[in-house]
Amino acid sequence: MKEFLGLLKGNQRRLVDELLDHPEGRTDDQLCTTFGLNDGRKLGGIFTGLWKNAKKVGADPNDVYDKQRVTIGNERGFEYTLTQSFRMIAEKVRATVKK
């Protein structure tokens, strides 16, 4: 976990921190607002980087976060949460890894 979190820089690290700080999850719209993005495809780039870094350290990227389709009002989108196992370890390790 230390190796993985150590690889994360910029928006990838901010994404993990944002999901750690909001255990209830964040929608793609909320994350786009947080990162100042006007296009969900750019958010996809952040998730892709996270995915690739998980693979670099030999982790299963599917063990990092969950993505669930949600409908809020008339808008369809996705909600992201960290997996329970990743959250438990990341909360302990986060403070020991330099940003």
N, C-alpha and C positions, 0 to 999 in steps of 0.2 A: 504494500500500500504506500509506503514512503517513497519508493521508486516511482510509482505511478503518479502520485500527487506532486512529486518533484519535477516530473516532465511537464506538468500543466502550467501554462503561462497565459497571461492576458485573459481573454474572454473565456477560455476553457476553465481556468481556475475560478473565475468569477461565477461561471455557470454552476460548478460544483458547490461553491460557497452559497450561492442563491438557493439551490435546492436543499442544502443542509439547513439553511436558516428558515426554510418554509417546508416543514415536513408534510404539510397538507397537500403540497404540490404547487406547481405554477403552470399556467396555460401558456401556449405559444404566444398569445397576444401580450400577456404579462411579461414574458421574457423578452420579447421584441422591444417593449417599452423600457425595460430595465437596461437593455444594451443600446438603446437609441437606434434600433433597426427599423426600417420602413418596409422590409420585405422578409417574409418567413424563410425564404431560400437562404438568406444570410445566416439565419439561426441554424439552419440545417448544416451549414459549414462548420459552425462551432461544435455541433454534436458529432459531425464526421471526424473532426480533429480529436475529440474525446475518445471516440471509438478506436481510432488508429493508435492512440497512445496506450489504450488498454491492451491492444494486441501486442504492442512493442514489449510490454512487460510480461507477456504470457497469460494475461487475464482474459476471461471470456467477457467481451463487451456487453453481452446481455445481462451480466451480473451487476452492471453499474447503475442503470436506470430503467424505469418502466415508462412506457408511453401508452396512454389510453385515449381513445376518441371520446370527446365530450361535446354536448350541445348546450350552449348558454344563450338564452333567448332564441333567436333564429340563426345564430352563428354556430357553425361547426368548426371544431378545432381539436387540438390535442392538449392533454395535461401530462406533465412530466413529474415523476417522483423518483427519488433514489430508492434502490431496492433496500430492503430491511438489513440484509447482511452487509451491504456496502456502507450504509449509513452508520451502523454500529461501529465499524472499524474506522471509517473516515472521521467521525466525530472525535475519536481518541487520538488519531494520528495528525489531524489537521493543524493543531497548535504547535506541533514539533517540526513542521515542514515550512521552510522559508517561502514567502510569496515572491 
